[in-house]
Amino acid sequence: MKKINHLKSNNDYCKLPLTNLTVGIAEGINKLRIKQIKEFDYDLQVSLANDQTICLIPFNDKSPKELQSQISVSQIQLFLYAIKCWQEIGDDNTVTIKRKDYLKFFKMVSSHHKNNLQFKRDLEILSHIEFQIIVNKHKGIRAIGNVLSFEEIKNGTFKLVFSDWIDHISKHQYTLVDKQFFSFHARKDWFAIMMLLKLSQLSKMKLNTLDNGSIKISTLLNFLGINHELLMLNGMDRYYELLSSSMNKVEKVSNFQLSKNFVKGEMINDVLSKGIITFKNPYLRNHYYYNKSA
């Protein structure tokens, strides 16, 4: 467990509406990205828990494999940034964002041609993603629709329109997420990005009442879409190293204190299937304790 020399302030966090719906969309996008596509698959769709689904609707006559190559965790970052902006300045189901503001927020060079292309491509992918996700398990209410549609109203300025699912998102409730979530590299740090997202969600659920939270490693891997097939295909050692390095990355840039709990001498297979990650974040614990209406 690392030592924290100083706690981050509220300025180091951003407020995001991490609900079952928005986190489910993020989870689904990542699972679409790493799904093993079979030779005769004609679409790109994954199932989440409780018969929830998310899919990428084909466009430009691209095959599922070609479409999958364009899916990136950067679309999750953009999606949550867009919802953040909607909470702050949006009207009804629309919000207007500027590409230069987005790239500045991500600490990218706005004039970089590659970043400009990626921004437009990410919006295009998001506009073709459809889902059905439970928003109220007890009442059986599901949100169904596409993530968003968009229009470039002038050079670098985009109007985003969310479908009816946005009615299930409050403009007042939020979860604090370290801004590093948006600074991590989408390709190199995807595991750390998704881990930070999940830990931030759990922190609001658990750290307002408990000093320590925990998550089974197998539960985290399932959230990331790393199933038994992928473990066998790419090797358990690879994912164990990815888990360890991502924990180090998250600890390095945030207030999270993380540790893996398992029996010494256990095989990697047992660690991944039975191990537990415990986490602690003093700043978030205190914040939610004094802001119970967040």
BELHU-V598404 format. One record per backbone hydrogen bond with DSSP energy under -0.5 kcal/mol. NH is the residue of the N-H (numbers start at 1). CO is the residue of the C=O. E is the energy in kcal/mol with one decimal. If there is no record, write none. Layout:
<<NH/CO/E> <NH/CO/E>>
This chain:
<<5/3/-0.6> <12/9/-1.9> <13/10/-1.5> <14/177/-2.5> <16/14/-0.6> <16/175/-2.8> <18/16/-1.7> <19/17/-1.6> <23/19/-2.6> <24/20/-1.5> <25/21/-2.1> <26/22/-2.1> <27/23/-3.0> <28/24/-2.5> <29/25/-2.4> <30/26/-2.0> <31/27/-2.1> <32/28/-2.4> <33/29/-1.7> <34/30/-1.5> <35/31/-1.0> <37/35/-0.8> <41/38/-1.4> <44/56/-0.6> <45/43/-0.6> <46/54/-2.4> <48/52/-3.5> <51/48/-0.5> <52/48/-0.5> <52/49/-1.0> <53/132/-1.7> <54/46/-1.9> <55/130/-2.8> <56/44/-2.5> <57/55/-0.6> <57/128/-3.3> <62/59/-1.4> <67/63/-2.7> <68/64/-2.6> <69/65/-1.6> <70/67/-1.6> <71/68/-1.5> <75/72/-1.7> <76/72/-0.5> <76/73/-0.7> <77/73/-2.0> <78/74/-2.5> <79/75/-2.4> <80/76/-2.4> <81/77/-2.1> <82/78/-2.7> <83/79/-2.0> <84/80/-2.2> <85/81/-2.4> <86/82/-2.3> <87/83/-2.4> <88/84/-1.6> <89/85/-3.4> <90/85/-0.7> <90/86/-1.5> <91/94/-2.1> <94/91/-3.4> <95/160/-1.9> <97/95/-0.5> <97/158/-2.5> <99/156/-3.2> <102/98/-2.1> <103/99/-2.7> <104/100/-1.9> <105/101/-2.3> <106/102/-1.7> <107/104/-1.3> <108/103/-3.7> <110/108/-0.8> <112/109/-1.8> <116/112/-2.0> <117/113/-2.3> <118/114/-2.3> <119/115/-2.2> <120/116/-1.7> <121/117/-2.6> <122/118/-2.7> <123/119/-1.9> <124/120/-2.1> <125/121/-2.4> <126/122/-2.5> <127/123/-2.0> <128/124/-0.6> <128/125/-1.5> <129/126/-1.2> <130/55/-2.4> <130/128/-0.5> <131/145/-2.2> <132/53/-2.4> <133/143/-2.3> <135/141/-2.7> <136/141/-1.7> <140/136/-1.1> <141/136/-1.8> <143/133/-3.3> <145/131/-1.9> <147/126/-0.6> <147/129/-2.1> <148/126/-0.7> <149/161/-2.3> <151/159/-1.7> <153/151/-1.0> <153/157/-1.2> <154/157/-1.4> <157/154/-2.9> <158/97/-3.0> <159/151/-3.1> <160/95/-3.2> <160/158/-0.6> <161/149/-2.9> <162/93/-3.1> <163/146/-0.7> <166/163/-2.0> <167/164/-1.9> <168/165/-2.0> <169/166/-1.9> <170/168/-0.5> <174/294/-3.2> <175/16/-2.8> <177/14/-2.4> <179/12/-2.4> <181/178/-2.4> <182/179/-1.8> <183/179/-0.6> <183/180/-0.8> <184/180/-2.1> <189/185/-2.7> <190/187/-0.6> <193/189/-2.5> <194/190/-2.3> <195/191/-2.2> <196/192/-2.7> <197/193/-2.0> <198/194/-2.3> <199/195/-2.8> <200/196/-2.1> <201/197/-2.0> <202/198/-2.6> <203/199/-2.1> <204/200/-1.3> <205/201/-1.2> <206/202/-2.5> <207/203/-1.7> <209/206/-1.7> <210/206/-2.2> <213/279/-3.0> <215/277/-2.2> <217/275/-2.4> <218/275/-0.5> <220/216/-2.1> <221/217/-2.7> <222/218/-2.0> <223/219/-2.1> <224/220/-1.8> <225/222/-1.2> <226/221/-2.7> <227/225/-1.2> <231/227/-2.3> <232/228/-2.4> <233/229/-2.3> <234/230/-2.9> <235/231/-1.3> <239/235/-1.2> <240/236/-2.4> <241/237/-2.4> <242/238/-2.2> <243/239/-2.5> <244/240/-2.4> <245/241/-2.7> <246/242/-2.1> <247/243/-2.1> <248/244/-1.9> <249/245/-2.0> <250/246/-2.6> <251/247/-2.4> <252/248/-2.2> <253/249/-1.4> <254/250/-1.0> <257/280/-2.6> <258/256/-0.5> <259/278/-1.7> <261/276/-3.5> <262/260/-0.6> <266/263/-2.1> <270/267/-0.5> <271/267/-2.1> <272/268/-2.6> <273/269/-1.6> <274/270/-3.0> <275/270/-0.7> <275/271/-1.8> <276/261/-2.0> <277/215/-2.9> <278/259/-2.5> <278/276/-0.6> <279/213/-2.6> <280/257/-1.4> <285/281/-2.6> <286/282/-2.2> <287/283/-2.6> <288/284/-2.8> <289/285/-1.6> <290/286/-1.8> <291/287/-0.9> <294/291/-1.8>>
